[in-house]
Amino acid sequence: MTFANTFTATNTDTLLGRIAARVRTAAARRSAYVRTRDELSAMTDYELADIGLTRGMIPTVASEAAALAA
């Protein structure tokens, strides 16, 4: 006797798929953080002031950018 199996597991249905998705999300967020931090750090204090930032705000702004990524 045979059975028809119509269930198809997607990558996010499996434990390994969920772990992989979380790793991809974390990598995208880390990349956004590093990219934003590096770009803002390369700016002069005058350029930062033009966009309403101080050098001390860079980690916070980079964290906010990372939260929006992925």
PQR file of N, CA, C, O and H, with PARSE charges and radii, in Angstrom:
ATOM      1  N   MET A   1       0.848  -1.156   0.000 -0.4000 1.5000
ATOM      2  CA  MET A   1       0.000   0.000   0.000 -0.0000 2.0000
ATOM      3  C   MET A   1       0.904   1.233   0.000  0.5500 1.7000
ATOM      4  O   MET A   1       1.930   1.270   0.679 -0.5500 1.4000
ATOM      5  N   THR A   2       0.505   2.228  -0.767 -0.4000 1.5000
ATOM      6  CA  THR A   2       1.280   3.465  -0.827 -0.0000 2.0000
ATOM      7  C   THR A   2       0.459   4.613  -0.274  0.5500 1.7000
ATOM      8  O   THR A   2      -0.771   4.576  -0.257 -0.5500 1.4000
ATOM      9  H   THR A   2      -0.328   2.199  -1.319  0.4000 1.0000
ATOM     10  N   PHE A   3       1.159   5.613   0.168 -0.4000 1.5000
ATOM     11  CA  PHE A   3       0.511   6.800   0.712 -0.0000 2.0000
ATOM     12  C   PHE A   3       0.991   8.027  -0.051  0.5500 1.7000
ATOM     13  O   PHE A   3       2.167   8.141  -0.395 -0.5500 1.4000
ATOM     14  H   PHE A   3       2.159   5.642   0.154  0.4000 1.0000
ATOM     15  N   ALA A   4       0.084   8.921  -0.302 -0.4000 1.5000
ATOM     16  CA  ALA A   4       0.452  10.174  -0.956 -0.0000 2.0000
ATOM     17  C   ALA A   4       0.830  11.179   0.119  0.5500 1.7000
ATOM     18  O   ALA A   4       0.057  11.445   1.040 -0.5500 1.4000
ATOM     19  H   ALA A   4      -0.871   8.828  -0.023  0.4000 1.0000
ATOM     20  N   ASN A   5       1.996  11.719  -0.007 -0.4000 1.5000
ATOM     21  CA  ASN A   5       2.461  12.718   0.948 -0.0000 2.0000
ATOM     22  C   ASN A   5       2.494  14.063   0.236  0.5500 1.7000
ATOM     23  O   ASN A   5       3.327  14.287  -0.642 -0.5500 1.4000
ATOM     24  H   ASN A   5       2.623  11.503  -0.755  0.4000 1.0000
ATOM     25  N   THR A   6       1.599  14.947   0.612 -0.4000 1.5000
ATOM     26  CA  THR A   6       1.554  16.266  -0.019 -0.0000 2.0000
ATOM     27  C   THR A   6       2.245  17.331   0.820  0.5500 1.7000
ATOM     28  O   THR A   6       2.273  18.498   0.428 -0.5500 1.4000
ATOM     29  H   THR A   6       0.922  14.766   1.326  0.4000 1.0000
ATOM     30  N   PHE A   7       2.794  16.957   1.947 -0.4000 1.5000
ATOM     31  CA  PHE A   7       3.482  17.906   2.819 -0.0000 2.0000
ATOM     32  C   PHE A   7       4.869  18.183   2.272  0.5500 1.7000
ATOM     33  O   PHE A   7       5.647  17.265   2.014 -0.5500 1.4000
ATOM     34  H   PHE A   7       2.772  16.010   2.265  0.4000 1.0000
ATOM     35  N   THR A   8       5.164  19.456   2.100 -0.4000 1.5000
ATOM     36  CA  THR A   8       6.491  19.859   1.649 -0.0000 2.0000
ATOM     37  C   THR A   8       7.090  20.776   2.706  0.5500 1.7000
ATOM     38  O   THR A   8       6.547  21.845   2.987 -0.5500 1.4000
ATOM     39  H   THR A   8       4.532  20.202   2.310  0.4000 1.0000
ATOM     40  N   ALA A   9       8.183  20.370   3.278 -0.4000 1.5000
ATOM     41  CA  ALA A   9       8.851  21.178   4.307 -0.0000 2.0000
ATOM     42  C   ALA A   9       9.647  22.284   3.633  0.5500 1.7000
ATOM     43  O   ALA A   9      10.419  22.036   2.706 -0.5500 1.4000
ATOM     44  H   ALA A   9       8.625  19.502   3.049  0.4000 1.0000
ATOM     45  N   THR A  10       9.451  23.488   4.104 -0.4000 1.5000
ATOM     46  CA  THR A  10      10.274  24.586   3.618 -0.0000 2.0000
ATOM     47  C   THR A  10      11.472  24.729   4.547  0.5500 1.7000
ATOM     48  O   THR A  10      11.521  24.125   5.619 -0.5500 1.4000
ATOM     49  H   THR A  10       8.824  23.689   4.856  0.4000 1.0000
ATOM     50  N   ASN A  11      12.414  25.520   4.129 -0.4000 1.5000
ATOM     51  CA  ASN A  11      13.626  25.689   4.936 -0.0000 2.0000
ATOM     52  C   ASN A  11      13.330  26.215   6.330  0.5500 1.7000
ATOM     53  O   ASN A  11      14.012  25.851   7.289 -0.5500 1.4000
ATOM     54  H   ASN A  11      12.375  26.010   3.258  0.4000 1.0000
ATOM     55  N   THR A  12      12.315  27.071   6.454 -0.4000 1.5000
ATOM     56  CA  THR A  12      12.032  27.646   7.765 -0.0000 2.0000
ATOM     57  C   THR A  12      11.183  26.721   8.630  0.5500 1.7000
ATOM     58  O   THR A  12      10.930  27.027   9.795 -0.5500 1.4000
ATOM     59  H   THR A  12      11.761  27.367   5.675  0.4000 1.0000
ATOM     60  N   ASP A  13      10.741  25.596   8.077 -0.4000 1.5000
ATOM     61  CA  ASP A  13       9.968  24.643   8.866 -0.0000 2.0000
ATOM     62  C   ASP A  13      10.858  23.729   9.696  0.5500 1.7000
ATOM     63  O   ASP A  13      10.392  23.099  10.645 -0.5500 1.4000
ATOM     64  H   ASP A  13      10.946  25.348   7.130  0.4000 1.0000
ATOM     65  N   THR A  14      12.104  23.656   9.349 -0.4000 1.5000
ATOM     66  CA  THR A  14      13.009  22.762  10.056 -0.0000 2.0000
ATOM     67  C   THR A  14      13.851  23.547  11.054  0.5500 1.7000
ATOM     68  O   THR A  14      14.039  24.755  10.910 -0.5500 1.4000
ATOM     69  H   THR A  14      12.482  24.168   8.578  0.4000 1.0000
ATOM     70  N   LEU A  15      14.343  22.863  12.043 -0.4000 1.5000
ATOM     71  CA  LEU A  15      15.197  23.516  13.040 -0.0000 2.0000
ATOM     72  C   LEU A  15      16.431  24.110  12.379  0.5500 1.7000
ATOM     73  O   LEU A  15      16.807  25.249  12.659 -0.5500 1.4000
ATOM     74  H   LEU A  15      14.190  21.882  12.160  0.4000 1.0000
ATOM     75  N   LEU A  16      17.057  23.340  11.506 -0.4000 1.5000
ATOM     76  CA  LEU A  16      18.252  23.824  10.821 -0.0000 2.0000
ATOM     77  C   LEU A  16      17.923  25.033   9.946  0.5500 1.7000
ATOM     78  O   LEU A  16      18.721  25.965   9.849 -0.5500 1.4000
ATOM     79  H   LEU A  16      16.752  22.415  11.279  0.4000 1.0000
ATOM     80  N   GLY A  17      16.764  25.020   9.316 -0.4000 1.5000
ATOM     81  CA  GLY A  17      16.348  26.155   8.493 -0.0000 2.0000
ATOM     82  C   GLY A  17      16.137  27.410   9.317  0.5500 1.7000
ATOM     83  O   GLY A  17      16.509  28.507   8.898 -0.5500 1.4000
ATOM     84  H   GLY A  17      16.116  24.263   9.394  0.4000 1.0000
ATOM     85  N   ARG A  18      15.536  27.249  10.496 -0.4000 1.5000
ATOM     86  CA  ARG A  18      15.321  28.404  11.374 -0.0000 2.0000
ATOM     87  C   ARG A  18      16.645  28.953  11.885  0.5500 1.7000
ATOM     88  O   ARG A  18      16.826  30.167  11.980 -0.5500 1.4000
ATOM     89  H   ARG A  18      15.234  26.358  10.836  0.4000 1.0000
ATOM     90  N   ILE A  19      17.561  28.062  12.211 -0.4000 1.5000
ATOM     91  CA  ILE A  19      18.888  28.502  12.669 -0.0000 2.0000
ATOM     92  C   ILE A  19      19.602  29.252  11.549  0.5500 1.7000
ATOM     93  O   ILE A  19      20.194  30.306  11.780 -0.5500 1.4000
ATOM     94  H   ILE A  19      17.414  27.076  12.134  0.4000 1.0000
ATOM     95  N   ALA A  20      19.544  28.708  10.338 -0.4000 1.5000
ATOM     96  CA  ALA A  20      20.194  29.353   9.194 -0.0000 2.0000
ATOM     97  C   ALA A  20      19.595  30.733   8.933  0.5500 1.7000
ATOM     98  O   ALA A  20      20.323  31.675   8.618 -0.5500 1.4000
ATOM     99  H   ALA A  20      19.062  27.852  10.150  0.4000 1.0000
ATOM    100  N   ALA A  21      18.287  30.858   9.059 -0.4000 1.5000
ATOM    101  CA  ALA A  21      17.633  32.151   8.852 -0.0000 2.0000
ATOM    102  C   ALA A  21      18.089  33.162   9.896  0.5500 1.7000
ATOM    103  O   ALA A  21      18.319  34.328   9.575 -0.5500 1.4000
ATOM    104  H   ALA A  21      17.695  30.093   9.315  0.4000 1.0000
ATOM    105  N   ARG A  22      18.219  32.724  11.135 -0.4000 1.5000
ATOM    106  CA  ARG A  22      18.675  33.634  12.195 -0.0000 2.0000
ATOM    107  C   ARG A  22      20.126  34.050  11.983  0.5500 1.7000
ATOM    108  O   ARG A  22      20.491  35.195  12.251 -0.5500 1.4000
ATOM    109  H   ARG A  22      18.033  31.777  11.396  0.4000 1.0000
ATOM    110  N   VAL A  23      20.951  33.128  11.504 -0.4000 1.5000
ATOM    111  CA  VAL A  23      22.354  33.454  11.227 -0.0000 2.0000
ATOM    112  C   VAL A  23      22.433  34.472  10.092  0.5500 1.7000
ATOM    113  O   VAL A  23      23.210  35.424  10.165 -0.5500 1.4000
ATOM    114  H   VAL A  23      20.654  32.198  11.286  0.4000 1.0000
ATOM    115  N   ARG A  24      21.628  34.275   9.036 -0.4000 1.5000
ATOM    116  CA  ARG A  24      21.620  35.228   7.922 -0.0000 2.0000
ATOM    117  C   ARG A  24      21.166  36.610   8.389  0.5500 1.7000
ATOM    118  O   ARG A  24      21.747  37.622   7.996 -0.5500 1.4000
ATOM    119  H   ARG A  24      20.997  33.502   8.976  0.4000 1.0000
ATOM    120  N   THR A  25      20.138  36.651   9.218 -0.4000 1.5000
ATOM    121  CA  THR A  25      19.642  37.927   9.740 -0.0000 2.0000
ATOM    122  C   THR A  25      20.704  38.611  10.596  0.5500 1.7000
ATOM    123  O   THR A  25      20.929  39.814  10.471 -0.5500 1.4000
ATOM    124  H   THR A  25      19.666  35.829   9.537  0.4000 1.0000
ATOM    125  N   ALA A  26      21.350  37.847  11.458 -0.4000 1.5000
ATOM    126  CA  ALA A  26      22.400  38.415  12.315 -0.0000 2.0000
ATOM    127  C   ALA A  26      23.564  38.936  11.477  0.5500 1.7000
ATOM    128  O   ALA A  26      24.124  39.989  11.780 -0.5500 1.4000
ATOM    129  H   ALA A  26      21.167  36.869  11.560  0.4000 1.0000
ATOM    130  N   ALA A  27      23.928  38.207  10.430 -0.4000 1.5000
ATOM    131  CA  ALA A  27      25.030  38.640   9.567 -0.0000 2.0000
ATOM    132  C   ALA A  27      24.668  39.923   8.827  0.5500 1.7000
ATOM    133  O   ALA A  27      25.503  40.815   8.683 -0.5500 1.4000
ATOM    134  H   ALA A  27      23.472  37.351  10.184  0.4000 1.0000
ATOM    135  N   ALA A  28      23.433  40.018   8.362 -0.4000 1.5000
ATOM    136  CA  ALA A  28      22.994  41.229   7.661 -0.0000 2.0000
ATOM    137  C   ALA A  28      22.981  42.426   8.605  0.5500 1.7000
ATOM    138  O   ALA A  28      23.371  43.530   8.226 -0.5500 1.4000
ATOM    139  H   ALA A  28      22.754  39.293   8.479  0.4000 1.0000
ATOM    140  N   ARG A  29      22.531  42.200   9.826 -0.4000 1.5000
ATOM    141  CA  ARG A  29      22.503  43.294  10.802 -0.0000 2.0000
ATOM    142  C   ARG A  29      23.910  43.731  11.183  0.5500 1.7000
ATOM    143  O   ARG A  29      24.182  44.926  11.302 -0.5500 1.4000
ATOM    144  H   ARG A  29      22.213  41.304  10.134  0.4000 1.0000
ATOM    145  N   ARG A  30      24.797  42.774  11.372 -0.4000 1.5000
ATOM    146  CA  ARG A  30      26.187  43.099  11.717 -0.0000 2.0000
ATOM    147  C   ARG A  30      26.846  43.873  10.581  0.5500 1.7000
ATOM    148  O   ARG A  30      27.576  44.837  10.812 -0.5500 1.4000
ATOM    149  H   ARG A  30      24.576  41.803  11.275  0.4000 1.0000
ATOM    150  N   SER A  31      26.579  43.440   9.356 -0.4000 1.5000
ATOM    151  CA  SER A  31      27.134  44.122   8.193 -0.0000 2.0000
ATOM    152  C   SER A  31      26.635  45.561   8.111  0.5500 1.7000
ATOM    153  O   SER A  31      27.410  46.474   7.824 -0.5500 1.4000
ATOM    154  H   SER A  31      25.986  42.658   9.168  0.4000 1.0000
ATOM    155  N   ALA A  32      25.350  45.764   8.361 -0.4000 1.5000
ATOM    156  CA  ALA A  32      24.787  47.119   8.335 -0.0000 2.0000
ATOM    157  C   ALA A  32      25.406  47.977   9.430  0.5500 1.7000
ATOM    158  O   ALA A  32      25.704  49.150   9.207 -0.5500 1.4000
ATOM    159  H   ALA A  32      24.721  45.023   8.594  0.4000 1.0000
ATOM    160  N   TYR A  33      25.600  47.397  10.614 -0.4000 1.5000
ATOM    161  CA  TYR A  33      26.208  48.134  11.724 -0.0000 2.0000
ATOM    162  C   TYR A  33      27.623  48.573  11.360  0.5500 1.7000
ATOM    163  O   TYR A  33      27.973  49.745  11.502 -0.5500 1.4000
ATOM    164  H   TYR A  33      25.358  46.443  10.795  0.4000 1.0000
ATOM    165  N   VAL A  34      28.431  47.628  10.891 -0.4000 1.5000
ATOM    166  CA  VAL A  34      29.834  47.921  10.579 -0.0000 2.0000
ATOM    167  C   VAL A  34      29.935  48.930   9.439  0.5500 1.7000
ATOM    168  O   VAL A  34      30.738  49.861   9.503 -0.5500 1.4000
ATOM    169  H   VAL A  34      28.146  46.676  10.776  0.4000 1.0000
ATOM    170  N   ARG A  35      29.124  48.749   8.395 -0.4000 1.5000
ATOM    171  CA  ARG A  35      29.164  49.660   7.251 -0.0000 2.0000
ATOM    172  C   ARG A  35      28.782  51.082   7.678  0.5500 1.7000
ATOM    173  O   ARG A  35      29.453  52.046   7.311 -0.5500 1.4000
ATOM    174  H   ARG A  35      28.471  47.992   8.343  0.4000 1.0000
ATOM    175  N   THR A  36      27.707  51.205   8.450 -0.4000 1.5000
ATOM    176  CA  THR A  36      27.261  52.524   8.908 -0.0000 2.0000
ATOM    177  C   THR A  36      28.300  53.163   9.819  0.5500 1.7000
ATOM    178  O   THR A  36      28.633  54.339   9.668 -0.5500 1.4000
ATOM    179  H   THR A  36      27.161  50.422   8.749  0.4000 1.0000
ATOM    180  N   ARG A  37      28.813  52.377  10.771 -0.4000 1.5000
ATOM    181  CA  ARG A  37      29.825  52.900  11.696 -0.0000 2.0000
ATOM    182  C   ARG A  37      31.063  53.377  10.946  0.5500 1.7000
ATOM    183  O   ARG A  37      31.590  54.454  11.226 -0.5500 1.4000
ATOM    184  H   ARG A  37      28.543  51.422  10.894  0.4000 1.0000
ATOM    185  N   ASP A  38      31.524  52.571   9.994 -0.4000 1.5000
ATOM    186  CA  ASP A  38      32.734  52.935   9.252 -0.0000 2.0000
ATOM    187  C   ASP A  38      32.528  54.179   8.394  0.5500 1.7000
ATOM    188  O   ASP A  38      33.403  55.043   8.329 -0.5500 1.4000
ATOM    189  H   ASP A  38      31.096  51.697   9.766  0.4000 1.0000
ATOM    190  N   GLU A  39      31.369  54.271   7.733 -0.4000 1.5000
ATOM    191  CA  GLU A  39      31.106  55.433   6.888 -0.0000 2.0000
ATOM    192  C   GLU A  39      30.991  56.708   7.720  0.5500 1.7000
ATOM    193  O   GLU A  39      31.522  57.751   7.335 -0.5500 1.4000
ATOM    194  H   GLU A  39      30.658  53.569   7.785  0.4000 1.0000
ATOM    195  N   LEU A  40      30.303  56.629   8.854 -0.4000 1.5000
ATOM    196  CA  LEU A  40      30.178  57.814   9.701 -0.0000 2.0000
ATOM    197  C   LEU A  40      31.509  58.173  10.355  0.5500 1.7000
ATOM    198  O   LEU A  40      31.823  59.353  10.512 -0.5500 1.4000
ATOM    199  H   LEU A  40      29.872  55.783   9.166  0.4000 1.0000
ATOM    200  N   SER A  41      32.283  57.180  10.731 -0.4000 1.5000
ATOM    201  CA  SER A  41      33.586  57.445  11.357 -0.0000 2.0000
ATOM    202  C   SER A  41      34.554  58.111  10.391  0.5500 1.7000
ATOM    203  O   SER A  41      35.447  58.847  10.810 -0.5500 1.4000
ATOM    204  H   SER A  41      32.028  56.222  10.604  0.4000 1.0000
ATOM    205  N   ALA A  42      34.381  57.856   9.108 -0.4000 1.5000
ATOM    206  CA  ALA A  42      35.263  58.449   8.105 -0.0000 2.0000
ATOM    207  C   ALA A  42      34.940  59.923   7.856  0.5500 1.7000
ATOM    208  O   ALA A  42      35.743  60.643   7.262 -0.5500 1.4000
ATOM    209  H   ALA A  42      33.656  57.258   8.767  0.4000 1.0000
ATOM    210  N   MET A  43      33.771  60.371   8.306 -0.4000 1.5000
ATOM    211  CA  MET A  43      33.375  61.764   8.100 -0.0000 2.0000
ATOM    212  C   MET A  43      34.081  62.675   9.106  0.5500 1.7000
ATOM    213  O   MET A  43      34.448  62.255  10.203 -0.5500 1.4000
ATOM    214  H   MET A  43      33.119  59.786   8.789  0.4000 1.0000
ATOM    215  N   THR A  44      34.256  63.923   8.701 -0.4000 1.5000
ATOM    216  CA  THR A  44      34.837  64.908   9.619 -0.0000 2.0000
ATOM    217  C   THR A  44      33.761  65.363  10.603  0.5500 1.7000
ATOM    218  O   THR A  44      32.571  65.133  10.390 -0.5500 1.4000
ATOM    219  H   THR A  44      33.958  64.264   7.810  0.4000 1.0000
ATOM    220  N   ASP A  45      34.198  66.013  11.683 -0.4000 1.5000
ATOM    221  CA  ASP A  45      33.244  66.541  12.657 -0.0000 2.0000
ATOM    222  C   ASP A  45      32.304  67.558  12.003  0.5500 1.7000
ATOM    223  O   ASP A  45      31.127  67.637  12.353 -0.5500 1.4000
ATOM    224  H   ASP A  45      35.165  66.200  11.855  0.4000 1.0000
ATOM    225  N   TYR A  46      32.824  68.322  11.069 -0.4000 1.5000
ATOM    226  CA  TYR A  46      32.011  69.312  10.363 -0.0000 2.0000
ATOM    227  C   TYR A  46      30.925  68.618   9.531  0.5500 1.7000
ATOM    228  O   TYR A  46      29.770  69.044   9.537 -0.5500 1.4000
ATOM    229  H   TYR A  46      33.781  68.258  10.785  0.4000 1.0000
ATOM    230  N   GLU A  47      31.296  67.554   8.821 -0.4000 1.5000
ATOM    231  CA  GLU A  47      30.314  66.814   8.016 -0.0000 2.0000
ATOM    232  C   GLU A  47      29.256  66.162   8.900  0.5500 1.7000
ATOM    233  O   GLU A  47      28.074  66.147   8.558 -0.5500 1.4000
ATOM    234  H   GLU A  47      32.234  67.208   8.816  0.4000 1.0000
ATOM    235  N   LEU A  48      29.689  65.625  10.034 -0.4000 1.5000
ATOM    236  CA  LEU A  48      28.727  65.034  10.967 -0.0000 2.0000
ATOM    237  C   LEU A  48      27.762  66.094  11.493  0.5500 1.7000
ATOM    238  O   LEU A  48      26.563  65.844  11.613 -0.5500 1.4000
ATOM    239  H   LEU A  48      30.649  65.637  10.312  0.4000 1.0000
ATOM    240  N   ALA A  49      28.289  67.273  11.807 -0.4000 1.5000
ATOM    241  CA  ALA A  49      27.437  68.357  12.303 -0.0000 2.0000
ATOM    242  C   ALA A  49      26.419  68.778  11.244  0.5500 1.7000
ATOM    243  O   ALA A  49      25.295  69.153  11.578 -0.5500 1.4000
ATOM    244  H   ALA A  49      29.264  67.475  11.710  0.4000 1.0000
ATOM    245  N   ASP A  50      26.807  68.718   9.973 -0.4000 1.5000
ATOM    246  CA  ASP A  50      25.888  69.068   8.890 -0.0000 2.0000
ATOM    247  C   ASP A  50      24.663  68.156   8.862  0.5500 1.7000
ATOM    248  O   ASP A  50      23.578  68.591   8.475 -0.5500 1.4000
ATOM    249  H   ASP A  50      27.721  68.414   9.702  0.4000 1.0000
ATOM    250  N   ILE A  51      24.823  66.912   9.262 -0.4000 1.5000
ATOM    251  CA  ILE A  51      23.682  65.991   9.260 -0.0000 2.0000
ATOM    252  C   ILE A  51      23.098  65.815  10.661  0.5500 1.7000
ATOM    253  O   ILE A  51      22.278  64.930  10.901 -0.5500 1.4000
ATOM    254  H   ILE A  51      25.704  66.558   9.576  0.4000 1.0000
ATOM    255  N   GLY A  52      23.535  66.671  11.575 -0.4000 1.5000
ATOM    256  CA  GLY A  52      22.950  66.696  12.913 -0.0000 2.0000
ATOM    257  C   GLY A  52      23.463  65.634  13.861  0.5500 1.7000
ATOM    258  O   GLY A  52      22.755  65.231  14.783 -0.5500 1.4000
ATOM    259  H   GLY A  52      24.202  67.391  11.381  0.4000 1.0000
ATOM    260  N   LEU A  53      24.685  65.177  13.647 -0.4000 1.5000
ATOM    261  CA  LEU A  53      25.262  64.144  14.504 -0.0000 2.0000
ATOM    262  C   LEU A  53      26.546  64.628  15.154  0.5500 1.7000
ATOM    263  O   LEU A  53      27.205  65.547  14.668 -0.5500 1.4000
ATOM    264  H   LEU A  53      25.260  65.505  12.898  0.4000 1.0000
ATOM    265  N   THR A  54      26.880  63.992  16.255 -0.4000 1.5000
ATOM    266  CA  THR A  54      28.191  64.179  16.870 -0.0000 2.0000
ATOM    267  C   THR A  54      28.909  62.834  16.801  0.5500 1.7000
ATOM    268  O   THR A  54      28.288  61.801  16.552 -0.5500 1.4000
ATOM    269  H   THR A  54      26.344  63.246  16.650  0.4000 1.0000
ATOM    270  N   ARG A  55      30.197  62.856  17.019 -0.4000 1.5000
ATOM    271  CA  ARG A  55      30.967  61.620  16.953 -0.0000 2.0000
ATOM    272  C   ARG A  55      30.487  60.599  17.992  0.5500 1.7000
ATOM    273  O   ARG A  55      30.542  59.394  17.749 -0.5500 1.4000
ATOM    274  H   ARG A  55      30.702  63.695  17.221  0.4000 1.0000
ATOM    275  N   GLY A  56      30.024  61.071  19.128 -0.4000 1.5000
ATOM    276  CA  GLY A  56      29.535  60.179  20.173 -0.0000 2.0000
ATOM    277  C   GLY A  56      28.232  59.478  19.828  0.5500 1.7000
ATOM    278  O   GLY A  56      27.868  58.490  20.467 -0.5500 1.4000
ATOM    279  H   GLY A  56      29.979  62.050  19.326  0.4000 1.0000
ATOM    280  N   MET A  57      27.527  59.980  18.822 -0.4000 1.5000
ATOM    281  CA  MET A  57      26.257  59.378  18.421 -0.0000 2.0000
ATOM    282  C   MET A  57      26.426  58.251  17.406  0.5500 1.7000
ATOM    283  O   MET A  57      25.459  57.557  17.093 -0.5500 1.4000
ATOM    284  H   MET A  57      27.823  60.782  18.303  0.4000 1.0000
ATOM    285  N   ILE A  58      27.627  58.060  16.893 -0.4000 1.5000
ATOM    286  CA  ILE A  58      27.854  57.080  15.830 -0.0000 2.0000
ATOM    287  C   ILE A  58      27.428  55.666  16.238  0.5500 1.7000
ATOM    288  O   ILE A  58      26.722  55.021  15.462 -0.5500 1.4000
ATOM    289  H   ILE A  58      28.413  58.624  17.147  0.4000 1.0000
ATOM    290  N   PRO A  59      27.813  55.149  17.404 -0.5600 1.5000
ATOM    291  CA  PRO A  59      27.378  53.787  17.753  0.2800 2.0000
ATOM    292  C   PRO A  59      25.855  53.636  17.829  0.5500 1.7000
ATOM    293  O   PRO A  59      25.307  52.606  17.438 -0.5500 1.4000
ATOM    294  N   THR A  60      25.183  54.666  18.333 -0.4000 1.5000
ATOM    295  CA  THR A  60      23.723  54.610  18.434 -0.0000 2.0000
ATOM    296  C   THR A  60      23.079  54.600  17.054  0.5500 1.7000
ATOM    297  O   THR A  60      22.164  53.817  16.797 -0.5500 1.4000
ATOM    298  H   THR A  60      25.628  55.503  18.651  0.4000 1.0000
ATOM    299  N   VAL A  61      23.552  55.461  16.177 -0.4000 1.5000
ATOM    300  CA  VAL A  61      23.010  55.526  14.821 -0.0000 2.0000
ATOM    301  C   VAL A  61      23.290  54.217  14.082  0.5500 1.7000
ATOM    302  O   VAL A  61      22.431  53.724  13.352 -0.5500 1.4000
ATOM    303  H   VAL A  61      24.295  56.096  16.386  0.4000 1.0000
ATOM    304  N   ALA A  62      24.473  53.659  14.266 -0.4000 1.5000
ATOM    305  CA  ALA A  62      24.809  52.385  13.624 -0.0000 2.0000
ATOM    306  C   ALA A  62      23.927  51.260  14.152  0.5500 1.7000
ATOM    307  O   ALA A  62      23.515  50.386  13.389 -0.5500 1.4000
ATOM    308  H   ALA A  62      25.171  54.060  14.859  0.4000 1.0000
ATOM    309  N   SER A  63      23.635  51.275  15.441 -0.4000 1.5000
ATOM    310  CA  SER A  63      22.743  50.262  16.018 -0.0000 2.0000
ATOM    311  C   SER A  63      21.337  50.383  15.462  0.5500 1.7000
ATOM    312  O   SER A  63      20.685  49.374  15.193 -0.5500 1.4000
ATOM    313  H   SER A  63      23.970  51.985  16.061  0.4000 1.0000
ATOM    314  N   GLU A  64      20.865  51.605  15.287 -0.4000 1.5000
ATOM    315  CA  GLU A  64      19.539  51.817  14.715 -0.0000 2.0000
ATOM    316  C   GLU A  64      19.487  51.337  13.266  0.5500 1.7000
ATOM    317  O   GLU A  64      18.491  50.753  12.839 -0.5500 1.4000
ATOM    318  H   GLU A  64      21.395  52.425  15.506  0.4000 1.0000
ATOM    319  N   ALA A  65      20.553  51.582  12.515 -0.4000 1.5000
ATOM    320  CA  ALA A  65      20.611  51.111  11.128 -0.0000 2.0000
ATOM    321  C   ALA A  65      20.612  49.588  11.084  0.5500 1.7000
ATOM    322  O   ALA A  65      19.978  48.986  10.217 -0.5500 1.4000
ATOM    323  H   ALA A  65      21.362  52.057  12.862  0.4000 1.0000
ATOM    324  N   ALA A  66      21.318  48.974  12.010 -0.4000 1.5000
ATOM    325  CA  ALA A  66      21.372  47.511  12.059 -0.0000 2.0000
ATOM    326  C   ALA A  66      20.015  46.919  12.398  0.5500 1.7000
ATOM    327  O   ALA A  66      19.647  45.867  11.875 -0.5500 1.4000
ATOM    328  H   ALA A  66      21.833  49.463  12.714  0.4000 1.0000
ATOM    329  N   ALA A  67      19.274  47.580  13.260 -0.4000 1.5000
ATOM    330  CA  ALA A  67      17.948  47.081  13.640 -0.0000 2.0000
ATOM    331  C   ALA A  67      16.990  47.104  12.458  0.5500 1.7000
ATOM    332  O   ALA A  67      16.072  46.287  12.390 -0.5500 1.4000
ATOM    333  H   ALA A  67      19.572  48.435  13.684  0.4000 1.0000
ATOM    334  N   LEU A  68      17.193  48.026  11.531 -0.4000 1.5000
ATOM    335  CA  LEU A  68      16.328  48.126  10.361 -0.0000 2.0000
ATOM    336  C   LEU A  68      16.745  47.178   9.242  0.5500 1.7000
ATOM    337  O   LEU A  68      15.971  46.933   8.316 -0.5500 1.4000
ATOM    338  H   LEU A  68      17.939  48.690  11.587  0.4000 1.0000
ATOM    339  N   ALA A  69      17.947  46.649   9.320 -0.4000 1.5000
ATOM    340  CA  ALA A  69      18.456  45.762   8.271 -0.0000 2.0000
ATOM    341  C   ALA A  69      17.772  44.405   8.329  0.5500 1.7000
ATOM    342  O   ALA A  69      17.238  43.984   9.355 -0.5500 1.4000
ATOM    343  H   ALA A  69      18.575  46.848  10.072  0.4000 1.0000
ATOM    344  N   ALA A  70      17.813  43.756   7.204 -0.4000 1.5000
ATOM    345  CA  ALA A  70      17.266  42.398   7.060 -0.0000 2.0000
ATOM    346  C   ALA A  70      15.823  42.416   7.322  0.5500 1.7000
ATOM    347  O   ALA A  70      15.170  41.375   7.254 -0.5500 1.4000
ATOM    348  H   ALA A  70      18.246  44.098   6.370  0.4000 1.0000
TER
END
